Amino acid sequence: MAAKTNEQIGVVGVGRMGLAIVKHLIKHGYPVTAYDIDAKQCDAARAAGAASVASPAAVGLASRFVIIAVGYDDEAYEVMLGKSGLLETMAAGSIIAVSSTCTPEHVRMLSERAAAKGVEVLDAPICRGARAADEGTMLALVGGKADVVERSRPIYQAFCSDVKHLGEVGAGQF
């Protein structure tokens, strides 16, 4: 079991991979607040023990560490910077971990926009597929500042058997 930080964790995108993440975080004792555009997925997150809210901004208000588990660049952009996005409410010193498939340039742009508000971004795509998600043995390829990576490590170890720090933001997406 990973060493828990007792942080309230937010997860935006509780589809196939995000819901598995939520379940592992709860199993490891983390309180989780979740959001998804699909009400059925929010119901599933609640059934797993997470709180469910009405927007990414509400997740950001409840959490100082948020994992974005949506598809690609445009979805990650909307979650962070769109109407009712995370950056509307997240406090300085918070971390947004982008566990989506984004281009290195896109995640660096998101990081720059977040930094303007005092929020750190961790570039943290996950891989090994659905079976590894269910088993908690995913691989996180992480880009970010060393101190942000270390703060994130116990959280990611709740659902990843391997967390590899590859360099600065953008390095995880290469």
C-alpha positions as CSV (number, residue, x, y, z in Angstrom):
1,M,0.0,0.0,0.0
2,A,1.3,3.5,-0.9
3,A,2.1,6.0,1.8
4,K,-0.9,8.2,1.9
5,T,-0.8,12.0,2.0
6,N,-4.3,12.5,3.4
7,E,-5.0,15.0,0.6
8,Q,-8.5,15.4,-0.9
9,I,-8.0,14.1,-4.4
10,G,-10.1,15.3,-7.4
11,V,-10.6,13.2,-10.5
12,V,-12.1,14.7,-13.6
13,G,-13.1,12.1,-16.1
14,V,-14.3,8.9,-14.4
15,G,-14.7,6.8,-17.5
16,R,-12.9,3.4,-17.9
17,M,-9.5,4.5,-16.6
18,G,-10.7,7.3,-14.3
19,L,-13.1,5.1,-12.5
20,A,-10.4,2.5,-11.8
21,I,-8.2,5.3,-10.5
22,V,-11.0,6.5,-8.2
23,K,-11.5,2.9,-6.8
24,H,-7.8,2.5,-6.0
25,L,-7.6,5.9,-4.4
26,I,-10.5,5.1,-2.1
27,K,-9.2,1.7,-1.4
28,H,-5.9,3.4,-0.2
29,G,-7.9,5.7,2.1
30,Y,-7.9,8.9,0.0
31,P,-11.1,11.0,0.0
32,V,-12.0,11.6,-3.6
33,T,-14.2,14.2,-5.4
34,A,-15.2,13.3,-9.0
35,Y,-16.7,14.8,-12.0
36,D,-17.6,13.5,-15.5
37,I,-19.9,14.8,-18.2
38,D,-21.7,11.5,-18.2
39,A,-24.1,11.3,-15.2
40,K,-23.9,7.5,-15.2
41,Q,-20.2,7.7,-14.6
42,C,-20.7,10.1,-11.7
43,D,-23.2,7.6,-10.3
44,A,-20.6,4.9,-10.6
45,A,-18.0,7.1,-8.8
46,R,-20.5,7.7,-6.0
47,A,-21.2,4.0,-5.8
48,A,-17.4,3.5,-5.4
49,G,-17.3,6.0,-2.5
50,A,-16.4,9.2,-4.1
51,A,-18.2,12.5,-3.7
52,S,-19.6,13.7,-7.1
53,V,-19.9,17.4,-8.1
54,A,-21.4,19.3,-11.0
55,S,-18.3,20.8,-12.7
56,P,-14.5,20.7,-12.9
57,A,-14.5,24.0,-11.0
58,A,-16.3,22.3,-8.1
59,V,-13.6,19.6,-8.1
60,G,-11.0,22.3,-8.0
61,L,-12.7,24.0,-5.1
62,A,-12.8,20.8,-3.1
63,S,-9.3,19.5,-4.0
64,R,-5.7,20.7,-3.9
65,F,-4.6,17.7,-6.1
66,V,-6.6,16.9,-9.2
67,I,-6.1,14.2,-11.8
68,I,-7.4,14.9,-15.3
69,A,-8.3,11.5,-16.8
70,V,-10.0,12.6,-20.1
71,G,-9.0,11.9,-23.7
72,Y,-7.0,14.4,-25.5
73,D,-5.8,18.0,-25.9
74,D,-9.2,19.6,-26.4
75,E,-10.8,17.8,-23.5
76,A,-7.9,18.6,-21.1
77,Y,-8.1,22.3,-22.3
78,E,-11.8,22.5,-21.6
79,V,-11.4,20.9,-18.1
80,M,-8.7,23.3,-17.1
81,L,-9.4,26.5,-19.0
82,G,-13.0,26.3,-20.2
83,K,-16.1,27.7,-18.6
84,S,-16.3,26.2,-15.0
85,G,-12.8,24.9,-15.5
86,L,-10.4,23.9,-12.8
87,L,-8.3,27.1,-12.9
88,E,-11.4,29.2,-11.9
89,T,-11.2,27.8,-8.4
90,M,-7.9,26.0,-7.7
91,A,-5.8,27.6,-5.0
92,A,-2.2,28.6,-5.4
93,G,0.0,25.7,-4.4
94,S,-2.4,23.1,-5.9
95,I,-1.4,20.5,-8.4
96,I,-3.2,19.4,-11.6
97,A,-1.9,16.1,-13.0
98,V,-2.7,15.6,-16.6
99,S,-3.1,11.8,-17.1
100,S,-4.5,12.3,-20.6
101,T,-3.0,11.9,-24.1
102,C,-1.8,15.4,-25.0
103,T,1.0,16.7,-27.1
104,P,4.1,17.9,-25.2
105,E,3.4,21.4,-26.5
106,H,-0.2,21.4,-25.3
107,V,0.7,20.2,-21.8
108,R,3.4,22.8,-21.5
109,M,0.9,25.5,-22.5
110,L,-1.5,24.2,-19.8
111,S,1.4,24.4,-17.4
112,E,2.2,28.0,-18.3
113,R,-1.4,29.0,-17.9
114,A,-1.7,27.2,-14.5
115,A,1.6,28.8,-13.3
116,A,0.1,32.2,-13.8
117,K,-2.3,31.3,-11.0
118,G,0.3,29.6,-8.8
119,V,-0.9,26.1,-9.7
120,E,1.6,23.4,-10.7
121,V,1.0,20.9,-13.5
122,L,2.3,17.4,-13.6
123,D,2.5,15.8,-17.0
124,A,1.5,12.2,-16.1
125,P,0.1,10.0,-18.8
126,I,-0.7,6.5,-17.7
127,C,-0.4,3.3,-19.7
128,R,-0.6,-0.5,-19.7
129,G,-4.3,-0.6,-20.4
130,A,-7.6,-1.6,-18.7
131,R,-6.3,-4.8,-17.0
132,A,-3.5,-2.8,-15.3
133,A,-6.0,-0.1,-14.4
134,D,-8.2,-2.7,-12.6
135,E,-5.2,-4.3,-10.9
136,G,-3.5,-1.0,-9.9
137,T,-0.4,-1.8,-11.9
138,M,-0.4,1.0,-14.4
139,L,2.8,2.9,-15.5
140,A,2.9,6.7,-15.1
141,L,5.4,8.5,-17.3
142,V,5.8,11.7,-15.4
143,G,7.2,15.1,-16.4
144,G,7.4,18.0,-13.9
145,K,9.4,19.6,-11.2
146,A,11.1,17.2,-8.8
147,D,9.2,18.5,-5.7
148,V,5.8,18.2,-7.5
149,V,6.7,14.7,-8.7
150,E,7.5,13.7,-5.1
151,R,4.3,15.2,-3.7
152,S,2.4,13.2,-6.3
153,R,4.2,9.9,-6.0
154,P,2.2,8.4,-3.1
155,I,-1.0,9.3,-4.8
156,Y,0.0,7.7,-8.1
157,Q,1.4,4.7,-6.3
158,A,-2.2,4.0,-5.2
159,F,-2.9,2.9,-8.8
160,C,0.5,2.6,-10.5
161,S,3.1,0.0,-9.8
162,D,5.7,2.2,-11.6
163,V,6.1,6.0,-11.6
164,K,8.9,7.1,-13.8
165,H,10.1,10.8,-13.7
166,L,11.3,11.6,-17.2
167,G,12.1,15.3,-16.8
168,E,10.2,18.6,-17.0
169,V,6.6,19.1,-18.0
170,G,6.1,17.7,-21.5
171,A,8.6,14.9,-21.1
172,G,5.9,12.4,-20.1
173,Q,4.1,12.9,-23.4
174,F,7.1,12.0,-25.6
